[in-house]
Structure formats: C-alpha cells, structure tokens
Amino acid sequence: MPEPTIDPPPEPAAEAGPGTGLQMPPERRRAAKAHAALLSAAAVKVAADLPLSADVDDFRRILLAEARP
C-alpha cells in the first residue's frame, strides 16, 4: 500500500492579504485597493447610521439611496 504524501506548505506571499495570488499590474492593484477602501468606507458610514435592529434589506436600501445622485 502506498504511503500517503503531504503537500508542502505554500510559500508566503510578499504582501499578505486577500487577492495576493492575483496576477495584475501594480497600477491596477492600487486602483483595486482604492476602490475597495471607498466601498468599505461607504459601508461603515451606512452601518453607523442604522439602528442595531436593522437587517440586510435596510442596509441595502440606505446604501443604494445614498449612492444615487
């Protein structure tokens, strides 16, 4: 019976974090990070204004209302 083998652990990425394995030019990576930061800031702002009893539909409704010009 063959002996089970264990895969070696992956090598650590130079920059740890989500999406580090994606191959993209540095300027596109910077743009993606800036976009994610804007979305995160908008979500934090809306979440801070909602009461604790709010559900995901309330969150979505307010987020969409504030996104429209």
N, C-alpha and C positions, 0 to 999 in steps of 0.2 A: 504494500500500500504506500503510495507516495506521501511524503511528509508535507504538511501544509506550509505555505510560504507566507511571509508577512511583507507587504509592500513597504518600501522605505518612506519616511515622512516627507511631505513636500518641502522644498527649500523655501525659507522665509522670503517674502517679497521685500523689495527695497523700501516701499512705502506701504505700511499696513493700513487696511481699511477696506470697505466694500468696493468692489469693482477693480481691485488692483490687478487682477488677472486679465483685464481687458486690454487689447492692443489698440491704442489710439494715439494720435499725435498730441504732444504736450499742450498745445493751444486749445484743442478740443476737450482735453481732460479738464483744463482750467475753466472753460466755459460750462462744462457739465457740473463741476463743483459749485460754481457761482449760481447756476440755475437751481441746484438742489438747496443751496443756502437760502435763496429767495423763497422757495416753496416752504421750507422749514419755518422761516420767519413768519410767513403768512399763516401757517397752521398754528403756530404758537400764539399769534395775535388773536385769531378767532377763538381758539380754545380758552384763552384768558377771559374773553368776554362772555362765554357761555356759562350758564349755571351748572352745578355738578349733576343735576338730573337730566341734562341734555343727552340725546342719543346721537348716533352717527348721522341720522337724517337731518337733525337740527344743525349739526356741524356742516354738513354738505350744503344745506340751504343758505346759511350765512356766508360760507366761503364763496359760493357762486354769486350771491348778491353783491358782495364787495368786489368781486373780480370784474364785474360788468362796468363799462364806462358810463 
